[in-house]
Amino acid sequence: MPAAPGHVALSSPLLGGNEWRYVKECLDTGWVSSAGPFVDRFERAIADRLGGHAVAVSTGTAALHLALLVAGVEPDDEVLMPALTFIAPANAVRYVGAWPVFFDVDHEYWQLDPQRLADFMSRECDWRDGRLTNRRTGRRIRAVLPVDLLGHPCDLDAILDLAHSREISVIEDATEALGAQYKQRPVGSRADIACLSFNGNKIITSGGGGMIVTGRDDWAARARYLSTQAKDDPTEYVHGAVGYNYRLTNLQAALGVAQLELLDKYVEIKRLHARAYAEGLAGAPGITPMREAPWAVSTFWLYTVLIDADRRGLSSRAILRRLGERGIQSRPLWEPLNRSAAMAGCQPVETPVADRIAASALSLPSSVNLTPAEQSRVIEAVAS
Ligand SMILES: Cc1ncc(COP(=O)(O)O)c(C=O)c1O
């Protein structure tokens, strides 16, 4: 939501380019629904950036759901993923009747820890009938689902090596990291299949929307088919599978195309905000800013700090409340999903790093249009 005057929002959209013009074009031509030139343009523009095929869908969650289906994840399979993330990717795993197995994150960059994955695969799994099997549950492991948390890329090479050597797919949740780079290549371009989101709090928005990106022709075709009610005949109502109504509308795609034209500029601005936060909070005791790996270019989607309650004398939640009293919106990170009632029945795991981060993290205002004066207000309020 746009912020009320005097309030500093956590992450509000900036419609700073051709949005009005492109949306007006939809209205003038009557192409407002789930087909139209902007849907094609949006898909082409994403495919030009990331390579492979792009299939536009209604949300990032829908993208994840379809990605799991086309990657062959079936009921009672398992999908390995980080415990620390927004819940959407785990929900998508449950939509297909599969089970997430949660892993702790690394303490430096807060991403899915490949070392823990490797340990699990070698110590707790067997190779049975040509499939990697979790010894404890007896279930087949079908995919790894890393999330590029808060706009910072996960260590994808290590994850791809581990997964591919065991014939399992990598479905990357890049919803928070469009515009980021991993070893000088765009995030979303290297996994077997990647998912993007364009909801209102993302770095660019189409109002609501998502995208599937994959180099595999058959997976892209299947995702497109499933996203349009699995229609087998252009005229007759003949359906070869249970499909979904997941297509993006032309109106949303028009917004998306306009926003995508601004992405590189927006990433640059967010990186400047991140630098200003890091410098402004550098001397403040008990505040640890988020970091960037040497192989990464992060978008710093939500700039997040860890608050040491003992050294600061206030917990992250107390600071959140105090910032709120001063008209500054901030937000904690997510409850680690192994602790979520929504994920009851998943294999119990210990996640000390995710627990510590979740208890102490605070995301600070990170909108592209955050002004220097607003950012100074936030820094002063957090540091004081
Ligand atoms: C990591 C992650 N995955 C998936 C989603 C879901 O995207 P959407 O809201 O477009 O369904 C989000 C954000 O909303 C997210 O942060």
The ligand as an ORCA input file, in Angstrom:
! r2SCAN-3c Opt
* xyz 0 1
  C      10.102    -16.548     -1.117
  C       8.728    -16.319     -1.681
  N       8.165    -17.303     -2.390
  C       6.947    -17.148     -2.942
  C       6.237    -15.982     -2.788
  C       4.852    -15.930     -3.335
  O       4.657    -15.010     -4.342
  P       3.167    -14.493     -4.606
  O       2.796    -13.582     -3.495
  O       3.292    -13.788     -5.929
  O       2.280    -15.684     -4.688
  C       6.809    -14.915     -2.058
  C       6.176    -13.607     -1.853
  O       5.076    -13.286     -1.839
  C       8.081    -15.103     -1.483
  O       8.655    -14.130     -0.767
*
